[in-house]
Amino acid sequence: MTHPSTHAPRGRQLAVLTLGALGIVYGDIGTSPLYALRECFHGPHGIAPTPENVLGVLSLIVWSLFLIISIKYLVFVMRADNGGEGGVLALIALVSRQADASRRSRAAFISVGLFGAALLYGDGMITPAFSVLSAVEGLTIATHVFEPYVVPITVTILIGVFLLQSRGTATVGAMFGPVMVVWFSTLAVLGLSWILVNPSVFAAFNPIHAVSFFVRNGWHGFIVLGSVFLVVTGGEALYADMGHFGPKPIRVAWFGLAFPALVLNYLGQGAMLLQQPEAASSPLFLMAPEWALYPMVMLATMAAVIASQALISGVFSMTRQAMLLGYCPRMGVEHTSASHQGQVYIPQINWILMVVCVGLVIGFGSSTAMAAAYGIAVSATMVITTLLTYLVARGSWGIGRSTAASLAGLILLVEFGFVAANLTKFLQGGWFPLAVGVLIYILLSTWKQGRALLARRFIDHLYPLDTFLADIAGQPPHRVSGTAVFMTSNSDGTPPTLLHNLQHNKILHERIVLLTVVTQDSPVVALEDRLTVTPLQQGFFRVRASYGFTETPDIPAVLAQASLAGRPIMPAETTYFLGTETLLATDRPGLPLWRERLFVLMSRNALRATTFFGIPPERVVELGMQVEL
């Protein structure tokens, strides 16, 4: 998506962005009423829906929404933007560039943040399955005839969602905002209708009820806290999607509609439970009149699909950022919109997510069983976000230590409680998102460290560029017309592909470009800063192309802007020389042997550089080499 203007939007622009934010940003948190209160009072970890427990849980829900979403994310965390972009990777960039951070502390911050990003992949796998399954289960409220078909219907919907991904977010994006406006309005109306029946639920605004809930229920009450957390699981999406809409539309959408509608609905569900405790099995759907049940299931399913779409798109965007920042092997990235750069589709990730989501639905069989696996990953990521934001507040905002520590300490007290409560469900399925997070972290860190090790191996055998230029000045090789482009990440050495070309072909082109592509830790690089050209000797030029971590490199396009000694680079006269490395895992000092083998496997399956950098295959010469890690 396009990056919002640096000026706060107003009028019609603000209305359009606010509508979009309702659809995309609040899809996840907006579908929480489907299952959150139900899991508190129904299922293996449910607690008896007595009046005291109902008020206690409602108080926990209301204050969690206020403290975590309204205060933490909307007021403070969204101030930590990296060139307008949000999310864990943006926080990593902000913390790592702080002047007072040592090299060791930067590495620790990056590792912690990277693990937080890895955990979001687990959330991206569970959310579509959990949300859609919860919505479809509403059919069983009307009649038990649908019970055998809930899983097949859910699987069919999920497969349809993933099949549509190649068409881009815009395919269903036009529906997002209006549908979610109807959804939130329906939540508010249903909730208000039951609040009028029993207005005593407004007592839940008194936090004393939350405190007395724990005093009264002890360990069981603490376990229920893991279900209460389900109301704020979409918090990270607020921050991650900030670059799509800007902070003001997201805040307007929350305080103007989403927050009031959610609070009214949760209070309404509580009011119904005070009247009908047996409704705990599916409080949201049982709030609706009988005639409205099927339309409500259809609307809930559409909202769940929207929530799924938001998470899936977020995983695509995060994967692309990881690729450009050097944490992930190159994969095929398809841009599904000519005007919105954030709308991308990554086929490999899409099919992996689809297989896992379908497997989760079939494996767990019900949303209640799956609820145990939902929440651990995102609660841990929230803790990491709070810690990194504290560091940004201290280092970049100039907030005093006591002020920052007091606020962060209060939020961490709540979030650590959520993490601990969710960990009690580890053996019931909570292990899954943590296992996914650990696996993704191993892959991301192995790729980053493997590329660094490979660079060191090249440096060990690197021929100094100054010496090479002096050699060809003393013994000039045969020169042919045209431009040769050699990609290199080292500014002092001679690219091995250049040496191999001269050794085997005995020629050099008239003009030699030593091209280095750099990904900055900002989302976008200004066009005037995109390219730098430094003339060297003997017809050599060092060219540096800089991109932001939300941009996709296009090497032919950027070189077309370059001028070499007053002459443009003609595409038809340009040849690209790329190295094809055959990597061998060894027991030399470096990475553990198993990680070297994993890195070799990942390298073999990475997308070819020609495709990733947009280089025409017919203009490429590949030179093979063998490298021992």
C-alpha positions as CSV (number, residue, x, y, z in Angstrom):
1,M,0.0,0.0,0.0
2,T,1.1,3.5,-0.5
3,H,2.7,5.2,2.4
4,P,0.5,7.8,4.0
5,S,1.4,11.5,3.7
6,T,3.6,13.0,6.3
7,H,0.7,15.5,6.8
8,A,-2.2,14.3,8.9
9,P,-5.1,13.4,6.6
10,R,-8.3,15.4,6.8
11,G,-11.8,15.4,5.4
12,R,-12.5,12.9,2.7
13,Q,-9.0,11.5,2.8
14,L,-9.3,10.8,6.5
15,A,-12.7,9.1,6.0
16,V,-11.4,6.9,3.2
17,L,-8.3,5.9,5.2
18,T,-10.4,5.3,8.4
19,L,-12.7,3.0,6.5
20,G,-9.8,1.1,5.1
21,A,-8.3,0.8,8.6
22,L,-11.5,-0.6,9.9
23,G,-11.4,-3.4,7.3
24,I,-7.7,-4.3,7.4
25,V,-6.3,-3.3,10.8
26,Y,-9.2,-4.3,12.9
27,G,-10.2,-7.6,11.2
28,D,-8.5,-9.7,13.8
29,I,-9.4,-7.9,17.0
30,G,-12.9,-7.3,15.6
31,T,-13.7,-11.0,15.4
32,S,-12.7,-11.7,19.0
33,P,-16.3,-11.6,20.3
34,L,-16.8,-14.8,18.4
35,Y,-14.8,-16.8,20.9
36,A,-13.3,-14.8,23.7
37,L,-16.1,-14.7,26.3
38,R,-17.1,-18.2,25.2
39,E,-13.7,-19.6,26.1
40,C,-13.8,-17.9,29.5
41,F,-17.0,-19.7,30.6
42,H,-17.1,-22.8,28.4
43,G,-14.8,-25.6,27.5
44,P,-11.9,-27.3,29.4
45,H,-10.7,-24.1,31.0
46,G,-14.0,-22.4,31.5
47,I,-15.2,-21.0,34.8
48,A,-18.8,-21.0,36.2
49,P,-20.8,-18.0,34.8
50,T,-21.9,-16.8,38.2
51,P,-22.7,-13.0,38.5
52,E,-19.5,-12.4,40.3
53,N,-17.4,-14.2,37.7
54,V,-19.2,-12.6,34.8
55,L,-18.5,-9.1,36.2
56,G,-14.9,-10.1,37.0
57,V,-14.2,-11.4,33.5
58,L,-15.9,-8.3,31.9
59,S,-13.8,-6.0,34.0
60,L,-10.6,-7.9,32.8
61,I,-11.8,-7.6,29.2
62,V,-12.6,-3.9,29.4
63,W,-9.4,-2.9,31.1
64,S,-7.3,-5.1,28.9
65,L,-8.7,-3.4,25.8
66,F,-8.1,0.0,27.4
67,L,-4.6,-0.6,28.7
68,I,-3.1,-2.8,26.0
69,I,-4.8,-1.4,22.8
70,S,-5.9,2.1,23.7
71,I,-2.9,3.2,25.8
72,K,0.0,1.0,24.8
73,Y,-0.5,0.7,21.1
74,L,-2.7,3.7,20.1
75,V,-1.0,6.3,22.3
76,F,2.6,5.2,22.8
77,V,3.9,2.3,20.5
78,M,2.6,4.0,17.3
79,R,4.9,6.9,18.0
80,A,7.8,4.5,17.3
81,D,7.6,4.6,13.5
82,N,10.5,4.0,11.1
83,G,9.9,6.4,8.2
84,G,6.1,5.8,8.7
85,E,6.4,2.0,9.0
86,G,5.6,0.0,12.1
87,G,6.0,-3.5,13.3
88,V,8.7,-5.5,15.1
89,L,11.2,-5.1,12.3
90,A,10.8,-1.4,12.4
91,L,11.4,-1.4,16.1
92,I,14.6,-3.4,15.5
93,A,15.8,-0.8,13.1
94,L,15.1,2.1,15.6
95,V,16.8,0.4,18.5
96,S,19.8,-0.8,16.6
97,R,20.7,2.7,15.3
98,Q,20.7,4.3,18.7
99,A,24.1,5.9,19.3
100,D,24.5,4.8,22.9
101,A,23.8,1.1,22.0
102,S,26.9,-1.1,22.0
103,R,27.6,-3.7,19.4
104,R,26.8,-6.5,21.8
105,S,23.5,-4.9,23.0
106,R,22.5,-4.2,19.4
107,A,23.0,-7.9,18.5
108,A,20.9,-8.9,21.6
109,F,18.1,-6.4,20.6
110,I,18.1,-7.7,17.1
111,S,17.9,-11.3,18.2
112,V,15.0,-10.7,20.6
113,G,13.1,-8.7,17.9
114,L,13.8,-11.3,15.3
115,F,12.3,-13.9,17.6
116,G,9.2,-11.7,18.0
117,A,8.9,-11.5,14.2
118,A,9.3,-15.3,14.0
119,L,6.5,-15.8,16.5
120,L,4.1,-13.8,14.3
121,Y,4.3,-16.5,11.7
122,G,2.7,-18.9,14.1
123,D,0.0,-16.4,14.7
124,G,-0.5,-16.0,11.0
125,M,-1.0,-19.8,10.7
126,I,-3.5,-20.1,13.5
127,T,-5.6,-16.9,13.1
128,P,-7.3,-17.8,9.7
129,A,-8.1,-21.4,10.9
130,F,-9.3,-20.2,14.3
131,S,-11.4,-17.3,13.1
132,V,-13.2,-19.0,10.2
133,L,-13.8,-22.2,12.3
134,S,-15.3,-20.1,15.1
135,A,-17.7,-18.4,12.6
136,V,-18.8,-21.5,10.8
137,E,-19.6,-23.2,14.1
138,G,-22.4,-20.7,14.5
139,L,-24.4,-22.9,12.1
140,T,-24.7,-25.6,14.8
141,I,-26.6,-23.2,17.0
142,A,-29.6,-23.3,14.6
143,T,-29.5,-27.0,14.1
144,H,-27.3,-30.0,14.9
145,V,-27.6,-31.1,11.3
146,F,-24.6,-29.0,10.4
147,E,-22.2,-30.5,13.0
148,P,-20.6,-33.1,10.7
149,Y,-20.1,-30.4,8.0
150,V,-18.4,-27.7,10.1
151,V,-14.9,-28.9,9.4
152,P,-15.4,-29.5,5.6
153,I,-17.1,-26.1,5.2
154,T,-14.3,-24.4,7.1
155,V,-11.6,-26.2,5.0
156,T,-13.4,-25.2,1.8
157,I,-13.6,-21.5,2.8
158,L,-9.9,-21.5,3.8
159,I,-8.8,-23.0,0.5
160,G,-10.9,-20.4,-1.3
161,V,-9.2,-17.6,0.7
162,F,-5.8,-18.9,-0.2
163,L,-6.7,-19.5,-3.9
164,L,-7.7,-15.8,-4.1
165,Q,-4.4,-14.5,-2.8
166,S,-2.7,-14.3,-6.2
167,R,-5.3,-11.7,-7.2
168,G,-4.2,-9.5,-4.4
169,T,-5.8,-7.7,-1.5
170,A,-7.6,-5.4,-3.8
171,T,-9.9,-8.3,-5.0
172,V,-11.7,-8.3,-1.7
173,G,-10.3,-5.0,-0.3
174,A,-13.2,-2.9,-1.6
175,M,-15.5,-4.9,0.7
176,F,-13.3,-4.8,3.8
177,G,-14.3,-1.4,5.2
178,P,-18.1,-1.5,4.6
179,V,-18.4,-5.1,5.8
180,M,-16.5,-4.3,9.0
181,V,-18.7,-1.2,9.5
182,V,-21.7,-3.4,9.4
183,W,-20.0,-6.0,11.6
184,F,-19.0,-3.5,14.3
185,S,-22.5,-1.8,14.1
186,T,-24.1,-5.2,14.5
187,L,-21.9,-6.0,17.5
188,A,-22.9,-2.7,19.1
189,V,-26.6,-3.1,18.5
190,L,-26.7,-6.7,19.8
191,G,-24.7,-5.7,22.9
192,L,-26.8,-2.6,23.6
193,S,-30.1,-4.7,23.3
194,W,-29.0,-6.9,26.1
195,I,-27.4,-4.2,28.2
196,L,-30.9,-2.6,28.4
197,V,-32.2,-5.8,29.8
198,N,-29.5,-5.9,32.6
199,P,-27.6,-2.5,32.9
200,S,-25.9,-3.7,36.0
201,V,-23.0,-4.9,33.8
202,F,-21.7,-1.4,33.7
203,A,-20.3,-2.2,37.1
204,A,-17.5,-4.0,35.2
205,F,-15.8,-0.6,34.6
206,N,-14.8,-0.8,38.3
207,P,-11.4,-2.6,38.3
208,I,-12.2,-3.9,41.8
209,H,-14.2,-6.7,40.1
210,A,-11.1,-7.8,38.2
211,V,-9.0,-7.9,41.4
212,S,-11.7,-9.8,43.3
213,F,-12.0,-12.3,40.5
214,F,-8.5,-13.5,41.1
215,V,-8.8,-13.4,44.9
216,R,-12.0,-15.5,44.6
217,N,-10.9,-18.1,42.0
218,G,-7.1,-18.4,42.6
219,W,-5.3,-20.6,40.1
220,H,-8.4,-21.3,38.0
221,G,-8.9,-17.5,37.6
222,F,-5.3,-17.2,36.5
223,I,-5.9,-19.9,33.8
224,V,-9.0,-18.0,32.6
225,L,-6.7,-15.0,32.0
226,G,-5.3,-16.9,29.0
227,S,-8.8,-16.8,27.5
228,V,-9.3,-13.1,28.3
229,F,-6.2,-12.4,26.3
230,L,-8.1,-13.4,23.1
231,V,-9.7,-10.0,23.1
232,V,-6.4,-8.2,22.4
233,T,-4.7,-10.7,20.0
234,G,-5.1,-8.2,17.1
235,G,-3.0,-5.6,18.9
236,E,0.2,-6.3,16.9
237,A,-1.7,-5.8,13.7
238,L,-2.4,-2.2,14.7
239,Y,1.3,-1.4,14.8
240,A,2.3,-3.5,11.9
241,D,-0.2,-1.9,9.5
242,M,0.6,1.7,10.6
243,G,2.5,2.3,7.4
244,H,-0.5,1.5,5.3
245,F,-2.8,4.2,6.8
246,G,-0.9,6.3,9.2
247,P,-1.6,6.7,13.0
248,K,-4.5,9.2,12.8
249,P,-7.0,7.0,10.7
250,I,-6.2,4.0,12.9
251,R,-6.9,6.0,16.1
252,V,-10.1,7.5,14.7
253,A,-11.3,4.0,13.6
254,W,-10.6,2.6,17.1
255,F,-12.0,5.3,19.3
256,G,-14.8,6.2,16.9
257,L,-16.3,2.8,16.2
258,A,-14.3,-0.4,17.0
259,F,-13.6,0.2,20.7
260,P,-17.2,1.3,21.7
261,A,-18.7,-1.5,19.6
262,L,-16.4,-4.2,21.2
263,V,-17.1,-2.9,24.7
264,L,-20.8,-2.7,24.2
265,N,-20.9,-6.3,22.7
266,Y,-18.8,-7.8,25.5
267,L,-21.0,-6.1,28.1
268,G,-24.1,-7.3,26.2
269,Q,-22.8,-10.9,26.2
270,G,-22.2,-10.6,29.9
271,A,-25.7,-9.2,30.5
272,M,-27.1,-12.2,28.6
273,L,-25.1,-14.6,30.7
274,L,-26.4,-13.0,33.9
275,Q,-29.9,-13.9,32.6
276,Q,-29.1,-17.1,30.8
277,P,-25.9,-18.8,32.1
278,E,-26.5,-21.8,29.8
279,A,-25.8,-19.5,26.8
280,A,-22.0,-19.6,27.6
281,S,-21.6,-22.3,24.9
282,S,-21.9,-19.6,22.2
283,P,-22.9,-16.2,23.6
284,L,-22.4,-14.1,20.5
285,F,-24.7,-16.1,18.3
286,L,-27.3,-16.7,21.0
287,M,-27.6,-12.9,21.5
288,A,-29.2,-12.6,18.0
289,P,-32.9,-13.2,17.5
290,E,-33.6,-16.6,15.9
291,W,-34.6,-15.1,12.6
292,A,-31.2,-13.3,12.4
293,L,-29.0,-16.4,13.1
294,Y,-28.2,-17.4,9.6
295,P,-27.4,-13.8,8.4
296,M,-25.3,-13.4,11.6
297,V,-23.3,-16.6,10.7
298,M,-22.8,-15.3,7.1
299,L,-21.7,-11.8,8.4
300,A,-19.4,-13.5,11.0
301,T,-17.8,-15.7,8.3
302,M,-17.2,-12.6,6.1
303,A,-15.6,-10.8,9.1
304,A,-13.4,-13.9,9.8
305,V,-12.3,-14.1,6.2
306,I,-11.3,-10.4,6.4
307,A,-9.4,-11.1,9.6
308,S,-7.7,-14.0,7.9
309,Q,-6.8,-11.8,4.8
310,A,-5.2,-9.2,7.1
311,L,-3.0,-11.7,8.8
312,I,-2.0,-13.5,5.5
313,S,-1.1,-10.2,3.9
314,G,0.9,-9.2,6.9
315,V,2.9,-12.4,6.7
316,F,3.6,-11.7,3.0
317,S,4.8,-8.2,3.8
318,M,6.9,-9.3,6.7
319,T,8.6,-12.0,4.6
320,R,9.4,-9.5,1.9
321,Q,11.0,-7.2,4.5
322,A,13.0,-10.1,5.9
323,M,14.3,-11.0,2.4
324,L,15.4,-7.4,1.8
325,L,17.0,-7.1,5.2
326,G,19.0,-10.3,4.6
327,Y,17.2,-12.6,7.0
328,C,15.4,-14.8,4.5
329,P,16.4,-16.5,1.2
330,R,15.1,-14.9,-2.0
331,M,11.6,-16.0,-3.0
332,G,9.2,-15.1,-5.8
333,V,7.4,-11.9,-5.0
334,E,4.4,-10.8,-7.1
335,H,3.1,-7.2,-6.9
336,T,-0.7,-7.4,-7.1
337,S,-1.3,-3.6,-7.3
338,A,0.4,-1.0,-9.6
339,S,-0.4,1.8,-7.1
340,H,0.1,0.1,-3.7
341,Q,3.6,-1.2,-3.1
342,G,2.6,-3.0,0.1
343,Q,0.2,-5.4,-1.7
344,V,2.4,-8.4,-2.5
345,Y,1.9,-12.1,-3.0
346,I,4.5,-14.8,-2.3
347,P,3.3,-18.2,-3.7
348,Q,5.6,-20.3,-1.5
349,I,4.4,-18.7,1.7
350,N,0.8,-18.8,0.6
351,W,0.8,-22.6,0.0
352,I,2.6,-23.3,3.2
353,L,0.1,-21.3,5.1
354,M,-2.8,-23.0,3.4
355,V,-1.5,-26.5,4.1
356,V,-0.9,-25.7,7.8
357,C,-4.2,-23.9,8.3
358,V,-6.2,-26.8,6.7
359,G,-4.1,-29.3,8.9
360,L,-4.9,-27.3,12.0
361,V,-8.7,-27.3,11.3
362,I,-8.7,-31.1,10.7
363,G,-6.3,-31.8,13.5
364,F,-8.0,-29.8,16.2
365,G,-11.6,-30.3,14.9
366,S,-13.1,-27.4,16.9
367,S,-12.3,-23.8,17.8
368,T,-12.5,-24.6,21.5
369,A,-9.7,-27.2,21.1
370,M,-7.7,-24.8,18.9
371,A,-8.1,-22.0,21.5
372,A,-5.3,-23.6,23.6
373,A,-2.9,-23.0,20.7
374,Y,-4.0,-19.4,20.1
375,G,-2.4,-16.6,22.1
376,I,1.0,-17.8,23.2
377,A,2.9,-16.5,20.2
378,V,1.3,-13.1,20.0
379,S,1.5,-12.5,23.8
380,A,5.2,-13.1,23.7
381,T,5.6,-10.8,20.8
382,M,3.7,-8.1,22.7
383,V,6.2,-8.4,25.5
384,I,9.0,-8.0,23.1
385,T,7.3,-4.9,21.5
386,T,7.0,-3.3,25.0
387,L,10.6,-3.9,25.8
388,L,11.9,-2.5,22.5
389,T,9.5,0.5,22.7
390,Y,10.9,1.3,26.2
391,L,14.4,1.4,24.7
392,V,13.2,3.7,21.9
393,A,11.5,5.9,24.5
394,R,14.6,6.2,26.5
395,G,17.0,6.6,23.6
396,S,15.1,8.6,21.0
397,W,12.2,10.3,22.7
398,G,14.1,11.6,25.6
399,I,11.6,10.3,28.2
400,G,13.0,10.0,31.7
401,R,14.0,6.6,33.0
402,S,11.5,6.6,35.9
403,T,8.5,7.7,33.7
404,A,9.3,5.2,30.9
405,A,10.0,2.4,33.4
406,S,6.8,3.0,35.3
407,L,4.6,2.8,32.2
408,A,6.5,-0.1,30.7
409,G,6.4,-1.9,34.1
410,L,2.7,-1.6,34.4
411,I,2.1,-2.9,30.9
412,L,4.7,-5.7,31.3
413,L,3.0,-6.8,34.5
414,V,-0.2,-7.3,32.6
415,E,1.5,-8.9,29.5
416,F,3.7,-11.3,31.5
417,G,0.5,-12.4,33.2
418,F,-1.0,-13.1,29.8
419,V,2.1,-15.0,28.7
420,A,2.2,-17.1,31.9
421,A,-1.5,-17.9,31.7
422,N,-1.2,-19.0,28.1
423,L,1.8,-21.1,28.9
424,T,-0.4,-23.3,31.1
425,K,-2.0,-24.5,27.9
426,F,1.3,-25.5,26.4
427,L,0.6,-29.3,26.3
428,Q,-2.9,-28.8,25.0
429,G,-1.7,-27.2,21.7
430,G,0.2,-24.1,22.9
431,W,3.4,-25.8,21.9
432,F,2.5,-25.4,18.2
433,P,3.0,-21.6,17.7
434,L,6.1,-21.7,19.9
435,A,7.6,-24.5,17.8
436,V,6.8,-22.6,14.6
437,G,8.4,-19.5,16.1
438,V,11.6,-21.4,17.1
439,L,11.8,-23.0,13.7
440,I,11.3,-19.7,11.8
441,Y,13.9,-18.0,14.1
442,I,16.4,-20.8,13.4
443,L,15.8,-20.4,9.6
444,L,16.0,-16.5,9.7
445,S,19.2,-16.4,11.9
446,T,20.9,-19.3,10.0
447,W,20.4,-17.4,6.7
448,K,21.7,-14.1,8.2
449,Q,24.7,-15.8,9.8
450,G,25.3,-18.1,6.8
451,R,25.5,-15.1,4.5
452,A,27.9,-13.4,6.8
453,L,30.1,-16.5,7.0
454,L,30.0,-16.8,3.2
455,A,31.1,-13.1,2.9
456,R,34.0,-13.8,5.3
457,R,35.1,-16.8,3.1
458,F,35.1,-14.6,0.1
459,I,37.1,-11.9,1.9
460,D,39.7,-14.5,2.9
461,H,40.4,-15.0,-0.8
462,L,39.6,-11.6,-2.1
463,Y,42.1,-9.9,-4.5
464,P,42.5,-6.2,-3.7
465,L,40.8,-4.0,-6.3
466,D,43.7,-1.5,-6.3
467,T,46.2,-4.2,-7.1
468,F,43.9,-5.6,-9.8
469,L,43.5,-2.2,-11.5
470,A,47.3,-1.8,-11.4
471,D,47.8,-5.2,-13.0
472,I,45.5,-4.5,-15.9
473,A,47.1,-1.1,-16.4
474,G,50.5,-2.8,-16.7
475,Q,49.3,-5.6,-18.9
476,P,46.1,-4.4,-20.6
477,P,43.7,-7.2,-21.6
478,H,41.7,-7.1,-24.8
479,R,38.7,-4.8,-24.3
480,V,35.3,-5.3,-26.1
481,S,32.5,-2.8,-26.5
482,G,29.6,-2.6,-24.1
483,T,29.1,-2.6,-20.4
484,A,29.7,-5.4,-18.0
485,V,27.9,-5.4,-14.6
486,F,29.5,-7.4,-11.7
487,M,27.5,-7.5,-8.5
488,T,29.5,-7.4,-5.3
489,S,28.9,-6.7,-1.6
490,N,32.6,-5.8,-0.9
491,S,33.9,-2.3,-1.8
492,D,37.6,-3.1,-1.5
493,G,38.0,-6.4,-3.3
494,T,37.7,-7.6,-6.8
495,P,34.5,-9.7,-7.5
496,P,35.5,-13.3,-8.0
497,T,33.3,-13.4,-11.1
498,L,35.4,-10.6,-12.6
499,L,38.6,-12.6,-12.0
500,H,37.0,-15.8,-13.4
501,N,35.7,-14.0,-16.5
502,L,39.2,-12.5,-17.3
503,Q,40.9,-15.8,-16.5
504,H,38.7,-17.9,-18.8
505,N,37.6,-15.4,-21.5
506,K,40.8,-13.3,-21.6
507,I,38.8,-10.1,-22.2
508,L,37.2,-7.2,-20.4
509,H,34.4,-5.0,-21.5
510,E,34.9,-1.3,-22.3
511,R,33.1,-0.2,-19.2
512,I,33.0,-2.2,-16.0
513,V,30.3,-1.6,-13.3
514,L,30.9,-2.9,-9.8
515,L,27.4,-2.9,-8.5
516,T,26.5,-3.1,-4.8
517,V,22.8,-3.2,-3.8
518,V,22.2,-2.0,-0.2
519,T,18.9,-2.3,1.8
520,Q,18.6,0.5,4.3
521,D,16.8,0.1,7.6
522,S,14.2,2.7,6.5
523,P,11.1,1.7,4.5
524,V,11.7,3.9,1.4
525,V,14.8,5.6,0.0
526,A,14.3,8.9,-1.8
527,L,14.9,8.8,-5.5
528,E,17.7,11.4,-5.3
529,D,19.5,9.1,-2.8
530,R,18.9,5.9,-4.8
531,L,22.1,5.8,-6.9
532,T,25.7,6.9,-6.4
533,V,28.3,6.5,-9.1
534,T,32.0,6.7,-8.3
535,P,34.5,6.6,-11.3
536,L,37.6,4.5,-10.8
537,Q,40.5,3.8,-13.2
538,Q,40.7,1.7,-16.4
539,G,37.0,2.2,-17.3
540,F,35.8,0.9,-13.9
541,F,32.9,2.5,-12.0
542,R,31.6,1.7,-8.6
543,V,27.8,2.0,-8.4
544,R,25.8,1.8,-5.2
545,A,22.0,1.3,-5.4
546,S,20.1,1.8,-2.2
547,Y,16.6,0.6,-1.4
548,G,14.2,0.7,1.6
549,F,13.1,-2.5,3.2
550,T,9.6,-2.1,1.7
551,E,10.9,-1.6,-1.9
552,T,11.7,-4.2,-4.5
553,P,15.1,-3.8,-6.3
554,D,14.9,-3.3,-10.1
555,I,18.5,-3.3,-11.3
556,P,18.0,-2.6,-15.0
557,A,15.7,0.4,-14.1
558,V,18.1,1.9,-11.7
559,L,21.1,1.5,-14.0
560,A,19.2,3.2,-16.7
561,Q,19.4,6.3,-14.5
562,A,23.2,6.1,-14.2
563,S,25.7,8.0,-16.3
564,L,29.2,6.6,-16.7
565,A,31.6,9.4,-17.6
566,G,28.7,11.3,-19.3
567,R,27.4,8.2,-21.2
568,P,24.2,6.4,-20.3
569,I,24.1,2.6,-19.8
570,M,22.3,1.1,-22.8
571,P,20.3,-2.1,-21.8
572,A,21.0,-3.8,-25.2
573,E,24.8,-3.3,-24.7
574,T,24.9,-4.5,-21.0
575,T,25.9,-7.9,-19.8
576,Y,25.4,-9.1,-16.2
577,F,27.9,-11.5,-14.7
578,L,26.6,-13.4,-11.7
579,G,28.3,-16.0,-9.6
580,T,26.7,-19.4,-9.0
581,E,28.2,-20.7,-5.8
582,T,28.3,-24.4,-4.9
583,L,28.4,-24.4,-1.1
584,L,30.0,-27.2,0.9
585,A,29.5,-27.6,4.6
586,T,32.8,-28.2,6.5
587,D,34.0,-28.6,10.0
588,R,36.0,-25.4,9.8
589,P,35.5,-22.8,12.5
590,G,32.3,-20.9,11.7
591,L,28.8,-22.2,12.1
592,P,27.9,-25.6,13.6
593,L,27.9,-28.3,10.9
594,W,24.1,-28.8,11.1
595,R,23.5,-25.1,10.6
596,E,26.0,-25.0,7.6
597,R,24.1,-27.9,6.0
598,L,20.8,-26.1,6.6
599,F,22.2,-22.9,5.1
600,V,23.4,-24.9,2.0
601,L,19.9,-26.4,1.7
602,M,18.3,-23.0,1.9
603,S,20.7,-21.5,-0.7
604,R,19.9,-24.3,-3.2
605,N,16.2,-23.5,-2.9
606,A,16.6,-19.7,-3.0
607,L,15.2,-17.8,-6.0
608,R,17.7,-17.0,-8.7
609,A,19.2,-13.5,-8.5
610,T,18.1,-12.7,-12.0
611,T,14.5,-13.0,-11.1
612,F,14.8,-11.3,-7.7
613,F,16.6,-8.3,-9.1
614,G,14.6,-8.1,-12.3
615,I,17.6,-8.8,-14.5
616,P,16.7,-10.0,-18.1
617,P,17.9,-13.7,-18.3
618,E,19.1,-13.2,-21.9
619,R,21.6,-10.6,-20.7
620,V,23.2,-12.8,-17.9
621,V,26.4,-14.8,-17.9
622,E,26.7,-17.1,-14.8
623,L,30.1,-18.3,-13.6
624,G,30.2,-21.2,-11.2
625,M,32.5,-21.5,-8.2
626,Q,32.9,-23.8,-5.2
627,V,33.0,-22.4,-1.7
628,E,33.8,-24.3,1.5
629,L,32.1,-22.8,4.5
